[in-house]
Amino acid sequence: MAEIDEQEMLRAKLEQLKTEHGDLDRAIDALIESGNYNSLQLQRLKKRKLILKDQIYATKNMLLPDIIA
């Protein structure tokens, strides 16, 4: 029972991370299109996006069962 709750929590976290990643992607595109940004601001957004990508990957791995080959 606790394993199911943990799986559901991980799925919810994964969806939240994917949403935030997509939002950041759109924000970066809009910022670039506006032409009104500084490179530090853009760099920070891109770094946050990479961190989210790593967290998405790690969360996906937690959801996959261990398979012994």
C-alpha positions in Angstrom: 0.0 0.0 0.0 2.8 2.4 0.9 4.5 1.6 -2.4 1.5 2.6 -4.3 1.3 5.9 -2.5 5.0 6.5 -3.2 4.5 5.7 -6.9 1.5 8.2 -7.1 3.6 10.9 -5.3 6.5 10.3 -7.8 4.1 10.5 -10.8 2.6 13.8 -9.4 6.1 15.2 -8.9 7.1 14.1 -12.4 4.1 15.9 -13.9 4.9 19.1 -11.9 8.5 19.0 -13.0 7.5 18.5 -16.7 5.1 21.4 -16.4 7.7 23.7 -14.9 10.2 22.6 -17.5 7.7 23.4 -20.3 6.9 26.8 -18.7 10.6 27.7 -18.5 11.1 26.7 -22.1 8.3 29.0 -23.3 9.6 31.8 -21.0 13.1 31.5 -22.5 11.7 31.5 -26.0 9.6 34.6 -25.3 12.5 36.4 -23.7 14.8 35.7 -26.7 12.0 36.9 -29.1 11.6 40.1 -27.1 15.2 40.9 -27.5 15.0 42.7 -24.2 17.1 40.6 -21.8 20.6 40.3 -20.3 22.7 37.3 -20.8 22.9 36.6 -17.1 19.1 36.4 -16.8 18.9 34.0 -19.8 21.8 31.9 -18.4 20.0 31.5 -15.1 16.8 30.4 -16.8 18.6 27.9 -18.9 20.5 26.5 -15.9 17.2 26.1 -14.0 15.8 24.3 -17.0 18.8 21.9 -17.1 18.3 21.2 -13.4 14.7 20.4 -14.0 15.7 18.0 -16.8 18.0 16.2 -14.5 15.3 15.9 -11.8 12.8 14.6 -14.4 15.3 12.0 -15.4 16.0 10.9 -11.8 12.2 10.8 -11.0 11.6 8.6 -14.1 14.3 6.3 -12.9 12.6 6.0 -9.5 9.4 5.0 -11.2 11.0 2.2 -13.2 11.3 -1.2 -11.5 14.7 -2.6 -11.0 15.4 -5.2 -13.8 18.2 -7.6 -13.4 19.5 -8.5 -16.9 
